Amino acid sequence: MERKASSIMMLTLLLVSLVTIAINIQPIRSTPDIIIVPDHYSSIQQAINNANEGDTIFVRNGSYGGNVRVNKSLTLIGEGPPPLTMWTWKFPKIYGWVTIAASNVTFRRFQVTLGVFPYTGITVRDVSNVEISQVVTNGDEGGAGIHLANSSNNLIAYSWIYAMPMAPAIYLDESHNNTIVGNWLPSLGSDVGLSVYVSSGNRILHNNFFDNPVQANLVNSVNTTWDDGYPSGGNYWNDYVGVDNYHGPHQNETGSDGIGDTPYVIDENNQDNYPLMKPYYGSDDIGITSMTPTKTVVREGSNLSISVKIVSYGMNIATFNITAYVNTTVIATFTNVTLTSRNSTTITFAWNTNSFAKGNYTITANATQVPVEIDTTDNTCTDVTVLVTILGDVNGDKEVDGKDIALCAKAFGTRIGQAGYIPNADINDDGKIDGKDIAIAAKNFGKRWT
């Protein structure tokens, strides 16, 4: 009987113990949490301190004071526009500096503003697999915008990073195999846009370097790649003085491709083999590079040919329409024009001046926006002015006199494409300047606009 009572007592204690253990066991989360600032915590640092590895912290637009230290594998995303309209930069503002001291961190869509403190904007130290993208930041005097210290296999992408006096915009310090892509690096009085120190294997491509006295500086660094091959290309350097008359991997095929025909030399060991001719805006980008009329002075009732050159700067096939205007009057439309990656085409249209009075006219060409195109500033060209005037007026001064005959005489005997050919002096539009042109000017000698 005593043994039975003892057994019952032991069983009871065991059950109580199991229940107690079950009550104290916390459930394991199967998925990461999303923490919202300021809904759940008033500051970004509070959210980090209370987050678990793998959580996402979403920060609403606004201003947040205090420095931020990320010491866990987290995703921090600021509220803002989608990536394709990121140039408006309406992101949450952090007034302080940011330190990332953990691997596997994503830090996206923030503006880091330091105020008066002489510090680096964002520091990444002793870690890997960190993504910093769509941020705006700068260091203060003596501090870099973004500093990677002993950190490898990281990504800095699609950000505005300002260089300050005595400090680079981006500083790679004993950091290897990082990718720096699609960033804007404008100078605010700094000496260097990008500094690479004792580092190797870094890829620098599709970045836009502006007005830095030294665009890039490398010290004891090797195997740095400055382009993504052809046709993807390299970086935009605003001090590049090369031209774009050719295309292809060896830049020896006639026709523009938005890539310079000669490399951009950084130093004796580094060069960008495929420097971009305009800032990089993504994989969908076209632009009108020139609009050329055969003449700038034409007689009433004549036909004028105008050529428009369009370049595809992106990696995707571009299909668009071209419309030409004289002032506001549509004179030609071309639909479904298609360009492959890094290719160009020239479209020629005719303007018959029969129904236009004498006077100056502005010729405009517009290419419609291709899908996902960010920069449309070069989709329209309006820098061509043509004068419709009386027959025999070669120099456009609204009368026919000895000056017009002198211009015909100066170009006498030349044809289209030859040196010395003056298009406006080809009065009868037969592609050459001869006695017929001089005779026309002489016949109309003394006429003026009425």
C-alpha positions as CSV (number, residue, x, y, z in Angstrom):
1,M,0.0,0.0,0.0
2,E,2.8,2.3,0.9
3,R,4.6,1.4,-2.4
4,K,1.5,2.2,-4.4
5,A,1.1,5.6,-2.6
6,S,4.8,6.3,-3.3
7,S,4.4,5.5,-7.0
8,I,1.4,7.7,-7.3
9,M,3.3,10.6,-5.6
10,M,6.3,10.2,-8.0
11,L,4.0,10.1,-11.0
12,T,2.3,13.2,-9.9
13,L,5.6,15.1,-9.4
14,L,6.7,13.9,-12.8
15,L,3.5,15.2,-14.5
16,V,3.8,18.5,-12.7
17,S,7.4,18.9,-13.8
18,L,6.5,18.1,-17.4
19,V,3.7,20.7,-17.3
20,T,6.0,23.3,-15.8
21,I,8.7,22.6,-18.5
22,A,6.1,22.8,-21.3
23,I,4.8,26.2,-19.9
24,N,8.3,27.6,-19.8
25,I,9.3,26.5,-23.3
26,Q,9.0,29.4,-25.8
27,P,7.8,28.5,-29.3
28,I,10.4,28.7,-32.0
29,R,9.6,31.2,-34.7
30,S,9.3,29.6,-38.1
31,T,9.5,32.8,-40.1
32,P,11.3,36.2,-39.6
33,D,9.3,39.1,-38.2
34,I,8.7,42.5,-39.8
35,I,9.3,45.4,-37.4
36,I,8.0,48.8,-38.4
37,V,9.6,52.0,-37.2
38,P,8.1,54.1,-35.6
39,D,5.0,51.9,-35.2
40,H,6.7,49.3,-33.1
41,Y,9.8,51.2,-31.9
42,S,10.4,54.9,-32.0
43,S,14.0,54.7,-33.2
44,I,15.9,52.5,-35.7
45,Q,18.4,51.5,-33.1
46,Q,15.7,50.3,-30.7
47,A,14.2,48.2,-33.5
48,I,17.7,46.6,-34.1
49,N,18.2,45.9,-30.4
50,N,14.9,44.1,-30.2
51,A,15.1,42.2,-33.5
52,N,16.2,38.7,-34.0
53,E,18.6,37.4,-36.7
54,G,16.9,37.4,-40.1
55,D,14.2,40.0,-39.2
56,T,13.2,42.8,-41.5
57,I,13.0,46.4,-40.2
58,F,10.9,48.7,-42.3
59,V,11.4,52.4,-41.6
60,R,8.7,54.9,-42.5
61,N,9.6,58.3,-44.1
62,G,10.7,60.9,-41.6
63,S,13.8,62.0,-39.7
64,Y,15.6,59.9,-37.1
65,G,18.3,61.2,-34.9
66,G,21.2,59.2,-33.4
67,N,23.8,56.9,-34.8
68,V,22.9,53.4,-36.0
69,R,24.9,50.2,-35.4
70,V,23.7,47.0,-37.1
71,N,25.2,44.0,-35.3
72,K,22.8,41.3,-36.5
73,S,22.0,39.8,-39.8
74,L,19.0,42.0,-40.7
75,T,17.2,43.6,-43.6
76,L,16.7,47.4,-43.1
77,I,14.5,49.0,-45.8
78,G,13.3,52.6,-45.8
79,E,10.0,53.7,-47.2
80,G,10.5,55.3,-50.6
81,P,9.7,55.3,-54.3
82,P,10.2,52.2,-56.3
83,P,13.8,51.8,-57.7
84,L,12.9,53.1,-61.2
85,T,12.0,56.5,-59.7
86,M,14.6,56.6,-57.0
87,W,16.1,59.8,-58.3
88,T,13.7,61.8,-56.2
89,W,15.4,60.4,-53.1
90,K,12.4,60.7,-50.7
91,F,13.8,58.3,-48.2
92,P,14.0,58.3,-44.4
93,K,16.8,60.5,-43.1
94,I,19.2,59.3,-40.4
95,Y,21.0,62.1,-38.7
96,G,24.2,60.4,-37.6
97,W,26.5,57.7,-39.0
98,V,25.8,54.1,-39.7
99,T,28.1,51.1,-38.7
100,I,27.4,47.7,-40.1
101,A,29.2,45.1,-38.0
102,A,27.4,41.9,-39.0
103,S,27.4,39.8,-42.2
104,N,24.3,39.2,-44.3
105,V,22.8,42.6,-43.9
106,T,20.7,44.6,-46.4
107,F,20.6,48.4,-45.9
108,R,18.4,50.0,-48.6
109,R,16.6,53.3,-49.2
110,F,18.0,55.7,-46.6
111,Q,19.5,59.1,-46.5
112,V,22.4,59.3,-44.0
113,T,23.2,62.9,-43.0
114,L,26.1,63.5,-40.7
115,G,25.6,67.1,-39.7
116,V,28.9,68.6,-38.4
117,F,30.6,65.4,-37.1
118,P,33.9,64.4,-38.9
119,Y,32.9,60.8,-39.5
120,T,32.3,58.4,-42.3
121,G,28.7,58.1,-43.5
122,I,28.4,54.3,-43.6
123,T,31.1,52.0,-42.3
124,V,31.2,48.3,-43.1
125,R,33.8,46.5,-41.0
126,D,35.1,42.9,-40.8
127,V,32.0,41.4,-42.5
128,S,30.8,40.0,-45.8
129,N,27.6,39.6,-47.9
130,V,26.3,43.1,-47.1
131,E,24.2,45.0,-49.6
132,I,24.0,48.8,-49.5
133,S,21.8,50.2,-52.2
134,Q,19.6,53.2,-53.0
135,V,21.1,55.3,-50.3
136,V,22.2,58.9,-50.2
137,T,25.2,59.7,-48.0
138,N,28.4,61.6,-47.5
139,G,31.2,61.8,-45.1
140,D,32.2,64.9,-43.3
141,E,35.5,66.6,-44.0
142,G,38.1,63.8,-43.6
143,G,35.4,61.0,-43.6
144,A,34.4,58.8,-46.6
145,G,30.8,58.5,-47.7
146,I,31.0,54.7,-47.5
147,H,34.0,52.8,-46.0
148,L,34.6,49.1,-46.5
149,A,37.2,48.0,-44.0
150,N,38.5,44.4,-44.2
151,S,35.2,43.4,-45.7
152,S,34.7,41.2,-48.8
153,N,32.0,40.0,-51.1
154,N,29.8,43.0,-50.5
155,L,27.6,45.1,-52.8
156,I,27.3,48.9,-53.1
157,A,24.7,49.8,-55.7
158,Y,22.6,52.5,-57.2
159,S,23.3,55.2,-54.6
160,W,24.3,58.9,-54.5
161,I,27.6,59.0,-52.5
162,Y,29.1,62.4,-52.2
163,A,32.8,62.9,-51.8
164,M,34.0,65.5,-49.2
165,P,37.2,67.4,-48.8
166,M,40.1,65.2,-47.9
167,A,38.0,62.0,-48.2
168,P,36.8,59.8,-51.0
169,A,33.2,59.0,-51.7
170,I,33.9,55.3,-51.5
171,Y,36.9,53.8,-49.7
172,L,37.8,50.2,-50.1
173,D,40.4,49.4,-47.4
174,E,41.9,45.9,-47.4
175,S,38.6,44.7,-48.9
176,H,38.3,42.1,-51.7
177,N,35.9,40.8,-54.3
178,N,33.3,43.6,-53.8
179,T,31.0,44.9,-56.5
180,I,30.5,48.7,-56.9
181,V,27.8,49.2,-59.5
182,G,25.4,52.0,-60.7
183,N,26.5,54.7,-58.2
184,W,26.7,58.4,-58.6
185,L,30.0,59.8,-57.2
186,P,29.9,63.6,-57.5
187,S,32.5,65.8,-55.9
188,L,31.7,68.2,-53.1
189,G,35.3,69.4,-52.9
190,S,37.0,66.1,-52.4
191,D,40.3,64.9,-53.9
192,V,39.2,61.4,-54.9
193,G,35.9,59.8,-56.0
194,L,36.9,56.2,-55.3
195,S,39.9,55.1,-53.3
196,V,41.1,51.4,-53.3
197,Y,43.8,50.5,-50.8
198,V,45.5,47.1,-50.5
199,S,42.6,45.4,-52.1
200,S,42.0,42.9,-54.9
201,G,39.4,41.5,-57.1
202,N,36.9,44.3,-56.9
203,R,34.5,45.1,-59.7
204,I,33.7,48.7,-60.5
205,L,31.1,49.2,-63.2
206,H,28.3,51.4,-64.4
207,N,29.2,54.1,-61.9
208,N,29.0,57.9,-62.8
209,F,32.1,59.9,-61.8
210,F,31.7,63.7,-61.7
211,D,34.2,66.5,-61.2
212,N,36.6,64.7,-58.7
213,P,40.1,66.1,-59.2
214,V,41.2,62.4,-59.0
215,Q,38.3,60.2,-60.2
216,A,39.8,57.0,-58.8
217,N,43.0,56.2,-56.9
218,L,44.6,52.8,-56.3
219,V,47.4,52.0,-53.9
220,N,48.9,48.4,-53.7
221,S,45.7,47.0,-55.2
222,V,45.5,44.4,-58.0
223,N,43.0,42.7,-60.3
224,T,40.4,45.5,-60.2
225,T,37.9,45.3,-63.0
226,W,36.6,48.5,-64.4
227,D,34.0,47.3,-66.9
228,D,31.5,44.5,-67.6
229,G,32.8,43.7,-71.0
230,Y,31.0,44.4,-74.2
231,P,28.2,45.5,-74.8
232,S,27.5,46.1,-71.1
233,G,30.3,48.6,-70.8
234,G,32.2,50.3,-68.0
235,N,31.7,53.6,-66.1
236,Y,30.9,57.2,-67.0
237,W,33.7,59.6,-66.5
238,N,32.8,63.2,-67.0
239,D,36.4,64.1,-67.9
240,Y,36.6,61.5,-70.7
241,V,37.6,63.3,-73.9
242,G,37.2,60.4,-76.3
243,V,34.6,60.1,-79.1
244,D,32.1,57.6,-80.2
245,N,32.2,56.9,-83.9
246,Y,32.5,53.1,-83.8
247,H,31.0,50.1,-82.1
248,G,31.8,46.4,-81.3
249,P,34.1,44.6,-78.9
250,H,37.1,46.1,-80.6
251,Q,35.4,49.5,-81.3
252,N,36.4,49.1,-85.0
253,E,32.9,48.8,-86.6
254,T,31.4,51.9,-88.1
255,G,28.5,53.3,-86.0
256,S,28.0,54.6,-82.5
257,D,27.1,52.5,-79.5
258,G,27.3,54.9,-76.5
259,I,30.7,53.6,-75.6
260,G,34.0,55.5,-76.1
261,D,36.2,54.3,-78.9
262,T,39.3,54.5,-76.7
263,P,39.8,53.4,-73.1
264,Y,39.7,55.7,-70.1
265,V,43.1,55.6,-68.4
266,I,43.1,55.6,-64.6
267,D,46.8,54.9,-64.0
268,E,49.6,52.8,-65.5
269,N,47.9,49.6,-64.4
270,N,44.2,50.4,-64.6
271,Q,41.9,51.5,-67.4
272,D,38.2,51.3,-68.2
273,N,38.1,49.6,-71.6
274,Y,34.5,50.6,-72.4
275,P,33.9,54.0,-70.9
276,L,30.3,55.2,-71.2
277,M,29.5,58.3,-73.2
278,K,26.6,59.4,-70.9
279,P,25.7,58.6,-67.3
280,Y,24.4,55.1,-66.7
281,Y,20.6,55.0,-66.1
282,G,19.8,51.3,-66.5
283,S,19.1,48.8,-69.2
284,D,16.5,50.8,-71.0
285,D,17.8,54.0,-72.4
286,I,17.8,55.7,-75.8
287,G,18.9,59.2,-76.9
288,I,19.0,61.5,-79.9
289,T,22.7,62.4,-80.3
290,S,22.4,64.6,-83.3
291,M,19.9,66.2,-85.8
292,T,21.5,67.5,-89.0
293,P,19.7,69.4,-91.8
294,T,21.4,69.4,-95.2
295,K,21.0,73.2,-95.1
296,T,20.3,75.9,-92.6
297,V,19.1,78.4,-95.2
298,V,16.6,77.3,-97.8
299,R,14.5,79.0,-100.5
300,E,10.7,79.0,-100.4
301,G,9.1,76.0,-101.9
302,S,12.2,73.7,-101.6
303,N,12.6,70.3,-100.0
304,L,15.0,70.0,-97.0
305,S,16.4,66.7,-95.7
306,I,17.0,66.4,-92.0
307,S,18.8,63.4,-90.5
308,V,18.3,62.3,-86.9
309,K,20.7,59.9,-85.1
310,I,19.5,57.8,-82.2
311,V,21.7,55.6,-80.0
312,S,20.5,52.7,-77.8
313,Y,22.5,52.9,-74.5
314,G,20.8,50.1,-72.7
315,M,21.1,46.3,-72.8
316,N,17.5,45.7,-73.8
317,I,15.9,45.9,-77.3
318,A,14.3,49.3,-77.7
319,T,11.2,49.9,-79.8
320,F,9.9,53.5,-80.1
321,N,8.4,56.1,-82.4
322,I,10.1,59.2,-83.9
323,T,8.1,62.4,-84.6
324,A,9.6,65.5,-86.3
325,Y,8.1,69.0,-86.0
326,V,8.6,72.4,-87.6
327,N,7.7,74.6,-84.7
328,T,4.5,72.8,-83.6
329,T,3.6,71.3,-87.0
330,V,4.2,67.6,-87.4
331,I,6.0,66.9,-90.7
332,A,7.0,63.3,-90.3
333,T,6.4,60.2,-88.1
334,F,8.2,56.9,-87.9
335,T,6.6,54.1,-85.9
336,N,8.1,51.0,-84.3
337,V,11.7,51.9,-84.8
338,T,13.8,49.1,-83.2
339,L,17.3,49.2,-81.9
340,T,19.2,46.3,-80.4
341,S,21.6,46.8,-77.5
342,R,24.4,49.2,-78.1
343,N,23.4,50.1,-81.6
344,S,22.5,53.2,-83.5
345,T,20.4,54.3,-86.5
346,T,19.9,57.4,-88.6
347,I,16.5,58.4,-89.8
348,T,16.1,60.9,-92.5
349,F,12.9,62.9,-93.2
350,A,12.0,65.6,-95.7
351,W,10.4,69.0,-95.1
352,N,8.7,70.7,-98.0
353,T,8.6,74.4,-97.3
354,N,5.8,75.2,-99.8
355,S,3.2,76.1,-97.3
356,F,5.6,78.0,-94.9
357,A,6.2,81.7,-95.0
358,K,9.6,83.2,-94.9
359,G,11.1,83.2,-91.4
360,N,13.1,81.2,-88.9
361,Y,11.8,77.8,-87.9
362,T,12.8,75.4,-85.1
363,I,13.1,71.8,-86.1
364,T,12.4,69.3,-83.3
365,A,12.6,65.5,-83.2
366,N,11.2,63.4,-80.4
367,A,11.7,59.7,-79.6
368,T,9.0,58.2,-77.4
369,Q,10.0,56.8,-74.0
370,V,10.9,53.1,-74.0
371,P,9.6,50.9,-71.2
372,V,11.4,51.5,-67.8
373,E,13.4,54.4,-69.2
374,I,14.5,56.8,-66.5
375,D,16.4,59.5,-68.4
376,T,14.2,61.0,-71.2
377,T,16.1,64.4,-71.3
378,D,17.9,63.3,-74.5
379,N,14.8,61.8,-76.2
380,T,14.0,65.3,-77.7
381,C,16.3,67.4,-79.8
382,T,15.4,71.0,-80.5
383,D,18.7,72.7,-81.3
384,V,18.2,73.1,-85.1
385,T,17.0,76.4,-86.6
386,V,16.4,76.8,-90.4
387,L,15.7,80.0,-92.3
388,V,13.2,80.0,-95.1
389,T,14.2,82.9,-97.4
390,I,14.1,84.2,-100.9
391,L,15.9,82.4,-103.8
392,G,19.6,83.4,-104.0
393,D,20.0,84.4,-100.3
394,V,22.9,82.2,-99.3
395,N,24.0,83.8,-96.0
396,G,20.6,84.3,-94.6
397,D,20.7,88.1,-94.4
398,K,17.3,88.4,-96.2
399,E,18.7,89.9,-99.4
400,V,20.7,88.8,-102.4
401,D,24.0,90.7,-102.9
402,G,27.6,90.3,-103.6
403,K,28.2,88.3,-100.3
404,D,26.0,85.5,-101.6
405,I,27.8,85.4,-104.9
406,A,31.1,85.4,-103.1
407,L,30.1,82.3,-101.0
408,C,29.1,80.5,-104.2
409,A,32.5,81.5,-105.8
410,K,34.3,80.3,-102.7
411,A,32.8,76.8,-102.8
412,F,32.9,76.7,-106.6
413,G,33.6,73.2,-108.0
414,T,32.9,71.3,-104.8
415,R,30.4,68.5,-104.2
416,I,28.6,67.0,-101.2
417,G,31.2,65.4,-98.9
418,Q,34.2,67.3,-100.3
419,A,36.2,69.8,-98.3
420,G,35.1,73.3,-98.9
421,Y,31.5,72.4,-99.9
422,I,29.1,75.0,-98.5
423,P,25.6,73.4,-98.4
424,N,23.7,76.8,-98.4
425,A,25.6,77.8,-101.6
426,D,24.1,74.8,-103.4
427,I,21.2,77.0,-104.4
428,N,19.6,74.6,-106.9
429,D,20.1,71.5,-104.6
430,D,21.9,69.4,-107.2
431,G,24.7,68.3,-104.9
432,K,27.4,70.5,-106.4
433,I,28.3,74.2,-106.6
434,D,28.9,75.5,-110.1
435,G,28.0,78.2,-112.5
436,K,24.3,77.5,-112.2
437,D,24.3,78.5,-108.6
438,I,26.2,81.7,-109.3
439,A,23.8,82.4,-112.2
440,I,20.7,82.1,-109.9
441,A,22.3,84.4,-107.3
442,A,23.1,86.9,-110.1
443,K,19.6,86.7,-111.6
444,N,18.1,87.6,-108.2
445,F,20.7,90.2,-107.3
446,G,19.3,93.1,-105.4
447,K,16.1,91.3,-104.2
448,R,15.1,91.8,-100.5
449,W,12.4,90.4,-98.3
450,T,9.0,92.0,-98.9
